C-alpha cells in the first residue's frame, strides 16, 4: 500500500514540474531553467546545518558545491503530506518562483529528489526580519527606517 501511495504522489507532483506549473523547477532527471542552472539536484549541495523544522518540512543551510555559495533548502517530504498539504507545497513553490523583489528573499530553484520537494532560496546570513528586530530589542538598539 505504501509503495502505491508513493507512486501516486510522484505522478501527482512531477507533472506539475514537467509542464512548467512550477517555474524554475525540475523533476528527477529533467533540465531546470531555474536561477541555479540546468538540472539542479540535491547532489549539487552539501547540507550544512538544520535551521528549522515545521509541520511540512525541514529547512537546511546548504553550500552549492560548484561555487561554494550558501543557500537555504526547504525539504518537503511529499509522501507524508495530505493531498491538500501537497497542493499547498506546490503553490508555495509557484508563488516563490513568481516573486521578484529586492526586499524579499529570492527563490532560486526547486526540484524533486527521492520523495522530497526541495525549494532552494537565497541565504540571509543576518537571519530573518523577526530575528533582527528581536536582537535589536534585546540590546536596546532600534532599527532605522532605512535598515528595515
N, C-alpha and C positions, 0 to 999 in steps of 0.2 A: 504494500500500500504506500509506504513512504517513497519508494522509487517512482511509482506512478505519479504521486503528487509533485515530486521534484521535476519530473519531465513536463508535467502540466505547467508549472511555473516557468520553466525555461522557455516553453512555447508561448507563454503569455508575455514575457518580458522581452525576449530577444527580437521579436518582430518590431517592437517599438523602436529599437535601435536600428534595425535593418532598413526600415522605411523612413528614417530621419525624424521620427517623432521626438527623439531626444537629440537635440542639436549638439554636435561635437562628441557624440558618444559612439561606441562601437561594441558589437557583440564579440564573443570569442572568435578570434581568427579573422576579423574584418578590419580594414583600414579605418582609421579615425581622422576626421577633419578637425579635431579639437586643437586648442592652442599649444598643446604639447607635441604635435606632430602626428604622423600616421601610425596607427596601430599601438597606441599606448596600452600597457598591461601592467599587472602587479609586479612582474619580473623586472620592470624598469625602475623599481623603487626599493629602498631599504626602509622598513618601518622602524622608526627610532624610539618613540615612546607613545604610550596611550595618553591622550589629552582629555578624553571624556567618554562616557558611555550613556546612552539613552535607551528608551524603550525599543527603538527600531535599529539601532546601530552603534558602532564604536568609531571614535574619531582618533586618528593617529597622526603624529608629526612624522613626515617621511622625507627622505632625501632621494632625489632623482639621480640615478647612477651615471647618466650621460654627462651631467654638468654640475653635480653636487648642489643644485638648487633645492631649497626647502619648500615643501608643500604640506597641505593637510589633506588626508584621505579619509573620507567618511565611508565606512564599510557597512552595508546593509545586507543582512542575511535574508535573502528573499524567501527561503524555504520556511522560515519561522514566522512569516507575515501572513496575516489575514488578507484576503483579496483586496479589501478596502485600503489597508495599510500599504500593500504593494502598489496600488494606483497612486496613493499619496507620495510614495517614494519616487515614482516615475515623474509625477507632476513637479516634485521638488527639483529634480534634475532639469526638467524643461524650463522652469522659471529661472533657476540659477543661470542656465545657459543663455537665456534671453536678456539678462541684466547686464548693462554696460555703463557703469558709473564710477568715477574715480573715488567716490566716498563709500563704496560697497566692496567687500572682499570679492575678488574676481574668481569666477568659475573658470577652470582650465580644461577639464575633460571629464568624461565618465565612461566606464566600461564594465563589462561583466567579466568576472573571473571566478571559476567554480560556480558556487551558488550565491555569490555576493555581487551586488551592485556597488561599484566603487565610484565615488564622486570626488574628484580632485579639485582642490581650491587653493588659492593663494595663501601663504602662511603669513600671519601677522605676529611678528616677534614680540610686540608690546602687549599682546592679548586683545581681548575684545573691549568694546567701549565700557561695558559694565565693570570690568576689572580695572581699567584705567581710572574711572570715577571712584571706585572703591578705594584704590590705593591713594588717590588724592585726599579722600575724606579721612583715611587713617593717618596721613601725615599732616593734615591741616592745610594742604595746598589745593586751591581751587583751580579749575581749568579755565584758561582764557577762551573767549568765544572763538578765536582763530584756531585754537587747539582742537576744539570739538568739531 
